[in-house]
Amino acid sequence: MAALAINGGNPIRTAPWIRWPQADERALELVTEVLRSGYLSDDGPMERQFAADFASFCTAAHGVCVMNGTVSLRVALEAAGVQAGDEVIVPGLTWVATASAVVDINAVPIFVDVDPESLCMDPAAAAAAITDRTRAIIPVHLSCAVTDMGAVLEVCRRHNTPRPDDERIWVIEDCAHSHGAQWRLPDGSVRGTGSMGDFGSYSFQSSKSLSSGDGGIIVTSDEELADRCWSLRNVGRARYPGQTPGYGNNYRLTELQAAVMRAGLERLPAEMAHRQRNADYLTRGIADLPGLRPLARDPRLVRQAFYGYIIRYDAAAFDGVPKATFLSALKAEGIFCAPGYLPVYEQELWHIDRRRFPFASRYDPAAADYDPPHCPVAEQASHNEVIALPQPLLLGSQSDMDDVLAALTKLVEHRAELAQG
């Protein structure tokens, strides 16, 4: 008789997992306050308070709210003065929006490989990819890890020192997964993600650990950059009297979204602590399971944020069973899990048409200069290793974590059955 649920056995878990996003009485209170105020549009008191509070939470001085986390990247790139044909270095392993925001302004994403331990951008690979056209680097803090920002900033310092301001390399942190994370820099200072580069870009999309269904914010400690971002997302309007209007678009956030996020931000520290306790519990429980290894936590990561809890899968310990089969078996046991991202250039949403984006024609298979990228570390991790437990799972009880560990243990103990199919 089959033991594994994928083969007809009884699953470990049939109960549903926690619903996400969540709302509480505080969110209802703040939303009601907005509705009663009669002011629903942008740049109202609720948005201004949230922007200030969130920037402070990230150890940054300024926050500019926008409609989503893709727009926040685009606005930061435009505020940095990135022009058509300029190159922007991005990690190969991230969500497609990191690169598509670059393409949207007719700049060129240059894909580089990731560090084999953190799965975040490899600073050495970024350094090797710099050319005279490089104008920005977008390190992505992925899942539950943070890019080695000390190394990234040093790469830029070395290249920026002899360059004029209009040729400098800007650092735009993609923090869509790292709400509340903190990193220790080489000088010993502890900084929130988003505050170490020139800009930090956050998403509040529905899967994120701080969410209003959608939305985003740019954080920075440079007032002039904050003003540029505010203008770019507000149809080019001048922020203060005496400033010159420019070009922009309507990328604004509403007061209702800001109200939901203010309530979420108040809950976030406690939720982060809850996720961390459960992550630590899983890490201890997985330690003795062959073929499974949690993503190692860098000692410089002072406060960890979770978009996903990452388990590294080793097929050799499961008689060569592919990751996809193991993932299907884990899902069949009732465990909420996902395969992680494919490299951007392998995702089904990555489509470049040279007629629309001529500077990025190298990524159009029909172009004469077609040159598909290759990031072997990212590809190996994505195709064969990464199993992600999404962050809402970590808000469950210890009993929920026991179900995860029981399912993983079951697959280990019955790996021969899994290999037989």
N, C-alpha and C positions, 0 to 999 in steps of 0.2 A: 504494500500500500504506500502511495506517495505521502511523504511528510511535508514537502514544500507546497505552499498554496498555489504557486504557478503551475504545478502539476496536478492540482486537484485536492491537495491537503487543506487542513483548516488554517486560516490566517491567524497570525498573532493578535491582530487588532482589527476590530470592525467599527469602533466608535469614531465619530468625526473629530477632526482636529480643531483647534481654536480658530475662530473667525477673524479675519483681518481685512481692512482696517477696523479698528474699534472706535467707539465713541462713548463718552461718559456724560454725567450730569454737568460737568464743567463746560464741556463743548456745547451742550444745549444752552447753557446759561449765556455763553459768549455769542453764539449764533443769534439767540433771541435779542441780545443787546444790540447787535448790528441791525436786525430787522426793525426793531423799535426806533433806532436812530434815523431810519430813512436814508442812510448813506451806504450804498452797496458797492460803489465803484472803487477805484484804486486810490492809493496814497492817503487813505483815511487814518484815523487814530488807531484802529486795530492793526492795520498793516505796518504802520510806523513803529508801534510797540513791538510787534513780533520781529520785525527786521532788526531792531536794536537789541532785543533779548537774544535772538539767535546768533547774531554776530558776536556778542559778548560770550555766549556759550562756546563759540568756536575760537575764542581769544583773538578775534578780529575787531576792528574799530567800526566798520560800516557794513550794512547789509542792504542790498537792492533786490526786491522781490520781482519775479517774472512769472510767466505763465507755465513754464515747465523746465525740466533739467536739460533739454536739448537747446532751448533758447538761451539758457544761462551760459552755456559754452559758446554759442554763436555771439552773444553780446560781449562776452569777455574778449573773444578774439577780435571783434571790431573795435572795442575800446583800446586794445593794445596796438591797433593800427595795422593788423595783418592784412595784406593786400592780395589781390588776384595773382596767382602764380607763386606766392610764398609757400614755403614748406613748414609743416607742423608735425612734430614727432609724436606719435601715439603708440601705445602698446598693442601688439597684435591680438592680445586676449582681453577683450572688453565688449561691451554692448555696442551695436552698430552706430548708435547716436554719437559716440565720442568722435568717430571718424566722419560721419555724415555732416556734423556741425561744421567741420573744416571744409568739406566739399561745398556746402551751402554758400560759402562766401568766395568760392572759386579759388581757394587755396588747395594745397596738395597734402593729404595725410601721408606720412612716411612711417610705415609699420616697422617696429623693432620688437625683438624677442623679450621674453620675461625672465625674471630670476627663477631658477628651478625650485627654490624653497617657498618664496612668498607668492609666486605667480603674478606679481606686479612687475611693472617695467624694470628692465635691467639697466641701471644707469650707465654701465659700460657700453651697452649696445646703443643707448641714446647718444652717448658721446661720439661713437664711431659713425653715427648717421648724420652728424651736423655738416652742413655745407654753407656756402655763402648765401643761400636762399632761406636758411632756417630762421624763422622768426618767433617760434613758440615751441614749447614742450608741454604735453598734457599727460602727466603721470596720473594713473588711475589707481585709487585705493580699492582693491578688489575683494569682495565677499567679506572676509574678516581680517584682512591684512592691510598694511600700509606700506606704500612705496618708500624706499630708503631716500627720504627727502634731503638729508644732509649731503648725500652723494649727488643727487640731481642738482641741488643748488650750487654745489661746488663746480660741477660741469658748466653751468651757466656763468658762474662768476669768472671762470678762466676764459671763457669765450667773450664775455661782455666787457672785460676790462679794457681791451684796445679798441672797442667799437663805439661809434657815435650812438646817441640815443635812438635814432631811427633805424639802426641796424642791430639793436640788442635782441637777445633771446628772452622772451617772456615765459614765465611758468604759470600755467593754469591748472590747478589741481581739480581733477574730476572726483568729487566726494560723494557721488550718488549712493554709495554703499556705506559711508563711514560717518554717519551722524553721531557726533559726540566723541569720536576717537581722538586720542592724544598721543603724540610722538615726542621722544626726547632727541633733540638735535645734538651735534657734536660739542657745542658749547655748554651743554648741560641743561639748557632751557627746555621746558615742556610746552609744546604748542598744540593747539587743536588743528585737525586737518582743515585745509582751506585757508589757514592763516600763515602758512610757511612760504608759499609762492606769492606771486603778484595778485592772483585771484583764486578764489575757491568757488567751485560750481556744485550746487546741491540740487537734488531732485526730491520732490514730495509725491511722486507717483504712488499708486495704490499698494505696490509691493514693498515700499520702503519702510524703514523702521520709524520714520516720522512722516505722516501722510495726511493730505487733505483730498485724496483721490487723484490730484495732479497738482502742479505748481513747482516752483523752483526759487532759488535765491543765489545771488552772487555776493560773496563776502570778500572784503579787502581792507587793508589798513591804510590805503592811500586815498585821501579825500578826493583828489582830482580824478582818479580812476573811478571812484564811486559816482561822482557827478557825471562822468562820461557814460557810465552804464545806465544811470537813471534817465538821461536824455535819450539814449539809443532805444530804450524799452518804452519810451513815452513819446513816440512819433517825432523825436528830434527836438522837443521843446527845451528851452533853457530852464534849468532848475532854479536859478536865482536871478533877480534883477541884475542887468548889466552883462549877463552871459549871452553868448551868441548862439541862436538856435542852429541846428544842423539836421542831418538826415537821420531818420530812425523809423521804427515801426511800433505798432501797438502790441506789445508783449506783456501787458500789465496783468496783475493779480487782482482778485476781488477781495472785498472786506470779509465776505463769508468764508472764503478759503483761509484767510489770515486768522479768523476766529477759531476755526477748527485746529489750525496749527499751533496757535497759542496754547490751547488746552493740551495738545499733544506734547508740546515742549515741556510743559509742567510735569507731565507723566514720564518723560523720557529718561531722566536719571534713574528712577526706580525700575523702569523696564530694562534699561541697560544692565543694571545689577542682577536682575532676574535672569536675563539671557546669559550673563556671564556664569552665574551659578550652575545653570543647566549645561552650558558648554563645558565647564570644568568637570562636571559629573560624567558627561559623555566621554570626555578625554580619558578619564580614569578607567571607565568601563571598557573602552576600546583597546586600551594599552596592551592587553594580552591576547588579542584576537589576531591570528596570523593573516597577512595579506591586506590588512586595513591599518591605515595610519592617519591620524588627524593632522591637518595642516599645522606645522609648528608655529608657535607664537614667538615673534621676535622680542628679545628682552627690552628693546627700546620702545616697544608699544606699551605705553603707560596705562592707557585706558582703551579697551578693545570694543569696537562696535561690530555688529553682526548684520549682514544682509543674508549671509548663508554660512552655516557651519560646514566646513569642507573636510571630507574624508578622501584620502588618497588610496585608490584601489590598485592592487597588484595582481594581475590575472595569473601570474605564474603560481601563486599560492592556491589558486582555484582551478588547477589543471587546465589553464588556458582559456577559461570561460571569459568571453568578451565583457567589457564594462556594460554594454547595453543590455546584455542578458542578466547580469547581476542586478542592474537597476530595475529591470522589469520584475525580477523575483522579489526584490525589496518592496516595490510598490504592491505586489500581489499580497504581501504580508500585512498590508494596511499602513505602510509607513509613507508619510508625506516627504517626497524627495524629488530631485531634479538632476539633470546631467551637467549643469553648468553651461557656460557659453562655448560656442565654437569660436575659433579665430574670426575676427570681423570679416575678412575676405572670403570666408566660407559660409557666412550666414545668408539665408535666402533673401533677406532684405537689403543686401549689399549689391546695388546695381548702379554702375556708372555709364552714362551715355556721353561720349566725347563731344557730341554736338551741343550738349547743354553745359558740360563741365570740361572744356577743352584742356585746361591745365592738368586735369587728373586723367587724361586719356590713357595713361599707362595701365589703368584698371578696367578699361573697356576691352573685352575680348575681341571686338571687331576692329580695334585700332592697330595701326602698323607698329606702334611702339609698345604694344601690350607686354607687360612685365609683371606677372603675378608675384606677390610677396611670398616669402617663406620664413616662418618663425618656428623652427623645429621643436623648441622647448614648449612653446604654447600649444603646438599641434599634438605633441605627445601627451601633455597633461589633459587637454580637452578631449581627445579621442579615446584615451585609454585609462585615465586615472581619476578624474574629478567626479565625485558624487557630492551633491549639495543638499543639505537639509535647510530649507528656507527659514528665515528668521521667525515667522510666527510660531513655528514648532517649538522654539526655545522659550516661548512665553507659557508653555504648558507646565504641568505638575511634574514632580519627580516620578510619579507613576507613569506619566507619558514617556519620560526618558527611559524608564525601565522597559517599556514596549519597544522602543528603538533598539536598545541593547539586546533584548530577547530576540528580535528579528535578525539582527546582525549575527548573533551567536548561532541561531538556527541555520542560517545560510553557511556559516563556517562548518558547523557540525555535519551538514548534509551537502557539502560541496561536491561529493561524488555523484549524488543524484542530480545536482544542478549541471554538472559536466555531461551527464548522459542525456540530458534534455527531456 
